[in-house]
């Protein structure tokens, strides 16, 4: 008679992207929390030893907490699928769609969601047509202020809010340091919120919105250096506003075909319209990250919630108690 074994989890953290440090911190936090839930947990970097380790350990489930390219573009999830290992989070196809901001925004528009007007321009176009001519046209068409960001990326790396046309060339240089395609969109004024979604088997549910308040841009340091940003969890919203942002996050999650968890960053404008900005399929789990704050605001015990996410990943492959 076989005895069901307790799930063991391999947390995948690190990698070589610009967001390596955030990934390592997220990985440590999740590993500690899962151990507190009574699970056996190991943490492994995305390096040359990973595949041999996965083949030898055959963990019950993998929790990818890699940020940036490879970690969020679906490629690591393709590898896990080839190995036949279940994992927490989006599948490769959905990951690729969410990782590309222009693709995600197109899907959002197709789902009836609002997103700021934008253009997507490769660095090569500026060389071929003349940088100043292109930038003048962008300002003429989209107006000011603008948000300039890499078409793929996270943690606000390479992102600049431009309020004066003279600042735009420098913003483009900063953006192209992190990728060769820029997304330039209208900067919407309003309340900045992040809405996380969880699905532990009964359908996606939005957690309370977290409001982000900072005296400058919500950049990399503002996100991960304690004290730079003030958070309100739950956000200081009316019932109608809270309902609107929650519905938008769930709709975006479903439109992209995501599973288990996600986080949508958005701006709620003065008319109460939520404008979706970015989708995160591997949201940060550090001490200042928004997903854990939202879960706690909803009354969840993090250890219990994270264990449920692991068990949901196992159920989806029929390996619970395998």
Secondary structure as GFF3:
##gff-version 3
##sequence-region A 1 322
A	DSSP	beta_strand	8	12	.	.	.	ID=ss1
A	DSSP	alpha_helix	20	36	.	.	.	ID=ss2
A	DSSP	beta_strand	40	44	.	.	.	ID=ss3
A	DSSP	alpha_helix	50	57	.	.	.	ID=ss4
A	DSSP	beta_strand	61	64	.	.	.	ID=ss5
A	DSSP	alpha_helix	75	83	.	.	.	ID=ss6
A	DSSP	beta_strand	87	88	.	.	.	ID=ss7
A	DSSP	alpha_helix	92	99	.	.	.	ID=ss8
A	DSSP	alpha_helix	101	110	.	.	.	ID=ss9
A	DSSP	beta_strand	118	122	.	.	.	ID=ss10
A	DSSP	alpha_helix	123	129	.	.	.	ID=ss11
A	DSSP	alpha_helix	131	142	.	.	.	ID=ss12
A	DSSP	beta_strand	146	150	.	.	.	ID=ss13
A	DSSP	beta_strand	160	162	.	.	.	ID=ss14
A	DSSP	three_ten_helix	165	167	.	.	.	ID=ss15
A	DSSP	alpha_helix	168	176	.	.	.	ID=ss16
A	DSSP	beta_strand	181	186	.	.	.	ID=ss17
A	DSSP	beta_strand	191	198	.	.	.	ID=ss18
A	DSSP	beta_strand	205	206	.	.	.	ID=ss19
A	DSSP	beta_strand	210	214	.	.	.	ID=ss20
A	DSSP	alpha_helix	220	224	.	.	.	ID=ss21
A	DSSP	beta_strand	229	233	.	.	.	ID=ss22
A	DSSP	alpha_helix	239	255	.	.	.	ID=ss23
A	DSSP	beta_strand	261	268	.	.	.	ID=ss24
A	DSSP	beta_strand	274	280	.	.	.	ID=ss25
A	DSSP	alpha_helix	290	297	.	.	.	ID=ss26
A	DSSP	alpha_helix	302	315	.	.	.	ID=ss27
###
